[in-house]
Amino acid sequence: MNLIQLLQLSQSYEAQLPPFKPEYVADATNLAAMIDHTLLKPEATPAQVETLCTEAVQYHFAAVCVNPIYVNLVSRQLAGSRVATCTVVGFPLGAVPAQTRAFETRQAVESGAAEIDLVIPVGLLKAGEAQAVFDHIAAVVMAAKPGRALVKVIIETALLTRAEKILACLLSREAGANFVKTSTGFASGGATAEDVTLMRCVVGLDLGVKASGGVRSLADARAMVAAGASRLGTSSGVKIIQESQYV
């Protein structure tokens, strides 16, 4: 699909979004397997990251998501487990050149990352530079491909209009990403059920949808899954699973 067709599709979705379907709701029987156990604070220490890994293995989370400096440590800590090593690129602002995010991705994959969460260049999207945004996403997808790493595109919903959210999701799908993700957790707002549903309706079952930012309780997690999320990014994973054991 060329850019003109993509923009036309975006406009048609803005006018009339495809309906939400029952199959968009993931099976939450094993909620732990949907959680990216996350620690992206700048003050995070190696000891805290090691604890994060221990918890992720204990609770059988999907992944541990950390800043790039800790990818090698996490990869070693998780060796032999089914928990994936996840990191972020262009984080948290997305305001880096495409070549820089591609380099970050290659280095992360070489260090053991199996999943890459990238932040789109939000300012370029808001300026209507759809081709540039596509190129940024595609650069990461191509850099991740040799290591078969999954790519999740953080569109930072709190900063976007409805039309921009739709376009960001379509660009992510067209560029070959595996997931779209709501938020970095560093902007003015995090995931909302409304945004998750919007994203799911746009990408259908072609991509995963990751709700991240403000998912702190079992009720939050269930609301996001019911809205269409297939992955949850949270630093409260242990709390959420412990809550579920007493319900």
C-alpha positions in Angstrom: 0.0 0.0 0.0 1.5 3.4 -1.0 1.3 6.5 1.2 -1.6 8.0 -0.6 -3.7 4.9 -0.1 -2.6 4.8 3.5 -3.8 8.3 4.1 -7.1 7.6 2.3 -7.6 4.6 4.6 -6.8 6.7 7.6 -9.4 9.2 6.6 -12.0 6.6 6.1 -11.3 5.1 9.5 -11.6 8.5 11.1 -15.0 8.8 9.5 -16.2 5.3 10.4 -14.0 3.0 12.4 -14.3 -0.8 11.8 -16.4 -2.4 14.6 -14.9 -3.9 17.7 -15.1 -7.7 17.4 -15.3 -10.4 20.2 -12.1 -12.0 18.9 -10.2 -8.8 19.7 -10.4 -9.7 23.4 -7.5 -11.9 24.4 -7.8 -14.9 26.7 -6.8 -13.5 30.1 -6.8 -16.9 31.8 -3.0 -16.6 32.1 -2.7 -12.9 32.8 1.0 -13.2 33.8 1.9 -14.3 30.2 0.6 -10.9 29.0 2.8 -8.7 31.3 6.0 -6.9 30.3 7.6 -6.5 33.8 9.0 -3.0 33.4 11.6 -0.8 35.1 12.5 2.3 33.0 13.2 4.8 35.7 16.5 6.7 35.1 17.6 5.9 38.7 17.1 2.1 38.3 20.1 0.2 39.7 21.6 -3.2 38.5 20.4 -4.8 41.8 16.8 -3.6 41.1 17.0 -5.0 37.6 18.2 -8.3 38.9 15.2 -8.4 41.3 13.0 -7.6 38.3 14.3 -10.6 36.4 13.9 -12.9 39.4 10.3 -11.8 39.8 9.6 -12.2 36.1 10.9 -15.8 36.1 8.9 -16.6 39.3 5.6 -15.3 37.9 6.2 -16.4 34.3 5.8 -12.9 32.8 6.1 -12.4 29.0 9.1 -10.1 29.2 11.4 -7.8 31.3 11.5 -4.3 29.8 14.5 -2.2 30.7 16.6 0.7 29.4 19.3 -0.3 26.9 22.2 -0.2 29.4 20.8 -3.2 31.1 20.0 -5.4 28.1 23.1 -7.6 28.5 22.5 -8.0 32.2 18.8 -9.0 31.7 19.7 -11.4 28.9 22.1 -13.2 31.2 19.7 -13.3 34.1 16.9 -14.7 32.0 19.0 -17.3 30.2 17.2 -20.6 30.1 13.8 -19.1 31.0 10.9 -18.4 28.7 10.9 -14.7 29.7 12.0 -12.4 26.8 14.4 -9.5 27.1 12.8 -6.3 26.0 14.3 -2.8 25.7 13.4 0.7 24.4 14.9 2.8 21.6 14.5 6.5 20.9 13.1 6.6 24.4 11.3 8.5 25.9 10.9 11.4 23.4 11.3 9.7 20.0 13.2 12.7 18.8 16.3 10.9 17.4 17.3 10.4 13.8 16.2 7.1 12.1 19.8 6.0 11.8 20.3 6.4 15.5 17.3 4.3 16.4 18.4 1.7 13.9 21.9 1.6 15.6 20.3 1.3 19.0 18.2 -1.6 17.8 21.1 -3.5 16.3 23.2 -3.0 19.4 20.3 -4.1 21.6 19.6 -7.3 19.6 23.3 -8.1 19.6 23.3 -7.8 23.4 20.3 -10.2 23.7 17.1 -8.2 23.2 14.3 -10.2 21.7 11.8 -7.3 21.8 12.2 -3.6 20.9 9.8 -0.9 22.0 10.4 2.2 19.9 8.9 5.7 20.3 7.7 7.4 17.1 8.9 10.9 16.2 5.7 12.5 17.6 6.5 16.0 16.3 6.9 14.7 12.7 3.6 12.9 12.9 1.8 16.0 14.2 3.4 18.0 11.3 1.9 15.6 8.8 5.2 14.0 7.8 3.8 10.5 7.4 6.5 9.2 5.2 9.2 10.3 7.7 7.4 8.5 10.5 7.0 5.4 8.3 10.8 5.5 7.6 11.6 5.7 11.3 9.5 2.7 12.1 10.8 0.7 9.1 14.4 1.4 10.1 13.9 -0.3 13.4 11.9 -3.2 11.8 14.8 -3.8 9.4 17.4 -3.5 12.1 15.5 -6.0 14.3 14.9 -8.5 11.5 18.3 -10.4 11.5 17.8 -11.2 15.2 14.0 -11.9 14.7 13.2 -9.4 17.5 9.6 -8.3 17.9 9.0 -4.5 17.3 6.4 -2.6 19.3 5.7 1.0 18.2 4.9 3.4 21.0 2.6 6.1 19.5 2.3 8.2 22.7 -1.5 8.5 22.6 -1.7 11.3 25.2 -0.1 13.6 22.7 -2.1 12.7 19.7 -5.5 13.5 18.2 -7.8 10.7 17.2 -6.8 11.1 13.6 -3.1 11.0 14.4 -3.6 7.8 16.5 -5.3 6.1 13.6 -2.6 7.1 11.2 0.2 6.1 13.6 -1.3 2.6 13.9 -1.7 2.2 10.1 1.9 3.4 9.5 3.1 0.9 12.1 1.2 -2.0 10.5 2.4 -1.0 7.0 6.1 -0.7 8.2 6.0 -4.3 9.5 5.8 -3.8 13.2 4.5 -6.5 15.5 2.7 -4.4 18.1 1.4 -0.9 18.6 1.7 0.5 22.1 -0.1 3.3 23.9 2.5 5.2 26.0 6.0 5.6 27.3 4.7 6.5 30.8 6.7 9.7 30.6 4.1 11.9 28.9 1.0 13.7 30.3 -1.1 10.5 30.3 -0.9 6.7 30.0 -3.1 4.0 28.6 -6.9 4.4 28.4 -9.4 1.7 27.5 -10.8 4.0 24.8 -7.4 4.4 23.1 -6.7 0.6 23.3 -10.0 -0.1 21.6 -9.3 2.5 18.9 -5.9 0.9 18.2 -7.3 -2.6 18.2 -10.1 -1.6 15.7 -7.5 -0.1 13.4 -5.0 -2.9 13.4 -7.5 -5.7 13.8 -5.8 -9.0 14.6 -2.7 -8.2 12.4 -0.8 -6.7 15.3 -0.7 -6.9 19.0 -1.8 -4.0 21.2 0.2 -3.1 24.3 -1.4 -1.0 27.0 1.3 0.8 29.0 1.3 3.7 31.5 -1.0 3.7 34.5 -1.7 -0.1 34.5 -1.3 -0.5 38.3 -4.1 -2.9 39.5 -5.9 -6.1 38.5 -8.9 -3.9 37.6 -6.7 -1.8 35.3 -5.3 -4.9 33.7 -8.7 -6.5 33.1 -10.1 -3.3 31.7 -7.2 -3.1 29.2 -7.6 -6.7 28.1 -11.4 -6.2 27.7 -10.7 -3.2 25.5 -8.5 -5.2 23.2 -5.0 -5.3 24.7 -2.9 -8.4 24.2 0.1 -7.2 26.2 0.4 -5.0 29.3 3.4 -2.9 30.2 3.6 -2.3 33.9 5.9 -2.0 36.9 3.1 -3.4 39.1 3.0 -6.9 37.6 3.7 -8.7 40.9 0.9 -6.7 42.6 -1.5 -7.5 39.8 -0.9 -11.2 39.8 -1.0 -11.4 43.6 -4.4 -9.6 43.5 -5.7 -12.1 41.0 -4.8 -15.0 43.3 -7.3 -13.7 45.9 -10.2 -12.9 43.6 
